[in-house]
Amino acid sequence: MTLENFCRKDIKKFGGPIVLTGATGILGSAFESIIPAASTISLGRDVLDPHRLDNVVATVVRAKPSLVINCAADTDVEGAEDAPERAFAVNVGLAGALAKGASEAGAAMLHFSSTGCYGAWKKEPYDESDILRPTTVHHHTKAIGEEAVLKAHNNALILRLGWLFGGRPGQKKNFVWSRLLEAEGKPEIGANPQQRGNPTSANDVADLSLRLVEENINGIFNCVGSGVFASRLEYVSEILKSAGSQTRVKPVEFIRKAPVSPNEAAVNKMLAAVGFDVMPPWRQSLGCYVQKLEDYRRRMMI
Ligand SMILES: NC(=O)c1ccc[n+]([C@@H]2O[C@H](COP(=O)([O-])OP(=O)(O)OC[C@H]3O[C@@H](n4cnc5c(N)ncnc54)[C@H](OP(=O)(O)O)[C@@H]3O)[C@@H](O)[C@H]2O)c1
């Protein structure tokens, strides 16, 4: 079944459109590209005021959705250390209000969290039985946001994601695009050899999460690209290798304001338990994505 068919079928099944938030972001744009526009009600900052949560709930209810997909988040990890209220308002308050609206409307709820929430207490990749001990303000708010969503919606589906890649060329926070431009004409660039995680395709996440919704699967799941996790250095090296770049990647430790865990790696243990350990290998998805960006650069002569 194609995703387009899925969406049509899903709308018929639930009897309403899909409310999508965060459509201008990396993950939201992946959903936007696979859900037919006519089926989507995209809600942006103009209507999602995290300081007027009753309005947010009412807006969702009025839309009579079949499914609410929340890709809106405050993802400024460094900035959250200085502005915790802003991160809390979006990652907890807004997330909870969207879930409440979905629940009152009788809609399914799909929300996203981060494998960074597990913290820094383990050397091996985390699974869902591991407790959350977030080390940054951002990850604290994401962890509390999970609770807010589950409290407001009995059957919410929450996916804890790895290092997301995807989006349009030049899009804000497009990590892969930024590395390709950074490497242009340079003999070497730097990346952190200590920090570990799972590069994860936004398109693969969007694809799988719609399948999970279709199967009425709910609860909390890690959802990361399959294959062995990588250090940031290995990840950046793979990006440049896929682009055929001669630029070398040297180990550099970046000083960050936010004490991000050096181990954000995870395994999709619960997805395997429900028969959906089907995330494609991240190197394969990354290779395809880099090729698309390189084709674009050639066409646009960037
Ligand atoms: N990127 C990663 O590596 C990563 C890793 C793990 C988990 N995640 C999770 O995956 C989800 C999607 O992340 P992403 O990478 O796609 O984020 P992103 O590219 O930073 O996009 C965030 C989206 O949220 C919107 N937003 C922010 N504040 C808002 C507000 N007050 N009201 C309404 N919309 C607001 C932004 O809108 P504007 O365009 O108006 O700013 C944007 O559309 C998030 O839950 C994130 O925590 C991401």
The ligand as an SDF file (V2000), in Angstrom:
LIG
                    3D

 48 52  0  0  0  0  0  0  0  0999 V2000
   16.5240   17.0130   14.9360 N   0  0  0  0  0  0  0  0  0  0  0  0
   16.9230   15.9940   15.6750 C   0  0  0  0  0  0  0  0  0  0  0  0
   18.0850   15.5370   15.5620 O   0  0  0  0  0  0  0  0  0  0  0  0
   15.9790   15.3470   16.6530 C   0  0  0  0  0  0  0  0  0  0  0  0
   16.4770   14.3460   17.4790 C   0  0  0  0  0  0  0  0  0  0  0  0
   15.6220   13.7220   18.3660 C   0  0  0  0  0  0  0  0  0  0  0  0
   14.3040   14.1080   18.4500 C   0  0  0  0  0  0  0  0  0  0  0  0
   13.8370   15.0990   17.6610 N   0  0  0  0  0  0  0  0  0  0  0  0
   12.4200   15.4780   17.8040 C   0  0  0  0  0  0  0  0  0  0  0  0
   11.7730   15.3750   16.5460 O   0  0  0  0  0  0  0  0  0  0  0  0
   10.7300   16.3540   16.4710 C   0  0  0  0  0  0  0  0  0  0  0  0
   10.9120   17.1810   15.2180 C   0  0  0  0  0  0  0  0  0  0  0  0
   12.1750   17.8490   15.2950 O   0  0  0  0  0  0  0  0  0  0  0  0
   12.7970   18.6310   14.0510 P   0  0  0  0  0  0  0  0  0  0  0  0
   14.2280   18.2810   13.9750 O   0  0  0  0  0  0  0  0  0  0  0  0
   11.9370   18.4750   12.8610 O   0  0  0  0  0  0  0  0  0  0  0  0
   12.6960   20.1220   14.6010 O   0  0  0  0  0  0  0  0  0  0  0  0
   12.9410   21.5020   13.8140 P   0  0  0  0  0  0  0  0  0  0  0  0
   13.4680   21.2690   12.4560 O   0  0  0  0  0  0  0  0  0  0  0  0
   13.6920   22.3850   14.7610 O   0  0  0  0  0  0  0  0  0  0  0  0
   11.4420   22.0580   13.6710 O   0  0  0  0  0  0  0  0  0  0  0  0
   10.7190   22.4620   14.7900 C   0  0  0  0  0  0  0  0  0  0  0  0
    9.3470   22.8840   14.3350 C   0  0  0  0  0  0  0  0  0  0  0  0
    8.6150   23.3110   15.4940 O   0  0  0  0  0  0  0  0  0  0  0  0
    8.0360   24.5680   15.2120 C   0  0  0  0  0  0  0  0  0  0  0  0
    7.8770   25.3540   16.4470 N   0  0  0  0  0  0  0  0  0  0  0  0
    8.8190   25.7110   17.3240 C   0  0  0  0  0  0  0  0  0  0  0  0
    8.2820   26.4670   18.3170 N   0  0  0  0  0  0  0  0  0  0  0  0
    6.9570   26.5530   18.0220 C   0  0  0  0  0  0  0  0  0  0  0  0
    5.8630   27.2010   18.6570 C   0  0  0  0  0  0  0  0  0  0  0  0
    6.0240   27.9260   19.7700 N   0  0  0  0  0  0  0  0  0  0  0  0
    4.6450   27.0810   18.0990 N   0  0  0  0  0  0  0  0  0  0  0  0
    4.4820   26.3880   16.9560 C   0  0  0  0  0  0  0  0  0  0  0  0
    5.4780   25.7500   16.2970 N   0  0  0  0  0  0  0  0  0  0  0  0
    6.7050   25.8470   16.8360 C   0  0  0  0  0  0  0  0  0  0  0  0
    9.0260   25.2420   14.2560 C   0  0  0  0  0  0  0  0  0  0  0  0
    8.3570   26.2870   13.5970 O   0  0  0  0  0  0  0  0  0  0  0  0
    9.1600   27.5860   13.0370 P   0  0  0  0  0  0  0  0  0  0  0  0
    9.6330   27.2200   11.6690 O   0  0  0  0  0  0  0  0  0  0  0  0
    8.1300   28.6450   13.0410 O   0  0  0  0  0  0  0  0  0  0  0  0
   10.3040   27.8530   13.9730 O   0  0  0  0  0  0  0  0  0  0  0  0
    9.3610   24.0660   13.3420 C   0  0  0  0  0  0  0  0  0  0  0  0
    8.3480   23.8730   12.3830 O   0  0  0  0  0  0  0  0  0  0  0  0
   10.8050   17.1650   17.7730 C   0  0  0  0  0  0  0  0  0  0  0  0
    9.9130   16.6460   18.7070 O   0  0  0  0  0  0  0  0  0  0  0  0
   12.2260   16.9280   18.2430 C   0  0  0  0  0  0  0  0  0  0  0  0
   12.3650   17.0750   19.6310 O   0  0  0  0  0  0  0  0  0  0  0  0
   14.6310   15.7360   16.7680 C   0  0  0  0  0  0  0  0  0  0  0  0
  1  2  1  0
  2  3  2  0
  2  4  1  0
  4  5  1  0
  4 48  2  0
  5  6  2  0
  6  7  1  0
  7  8  2  0
  8  9  1  0
  8 48  1  0
  9 10  1  0
  9 46  1  0
 10 11  1  0
 11 12  1  0
 11 44  1  0
 12 13  1  0
 13 14  1  0
 14 15  2  0
 14 16  1  0
 14 17  1  0
 17 18  1  0
 18 19  2  0
 18 20  1  0
 18 21  1  0
 21 22  1  0
 22 23  1  0
 23 24  1  0
 23 42  1  0
 24 25  1  0
 25 26  1  0
 25 36  1  0
 26 27  1  0
 26 35  1  0
 27 28  2  0
 28 29  1  0
 29 30  1  0
 29 35  2  0
 30 31  1  0
 30 32  2  0
 32 33  1  0
 33 34  2  0
 34 35  1  0
 36 37  1  0
 36 42  1  0
 37 38  1  0
 38 39  2  0
 38 40  1  0
 38 41  1  0
 42 43  1  0
 44 45  1  0
 44 46  1  0
 46 47  1  0
M  CHG  2   8   1  16  -1
M  END
$$$$
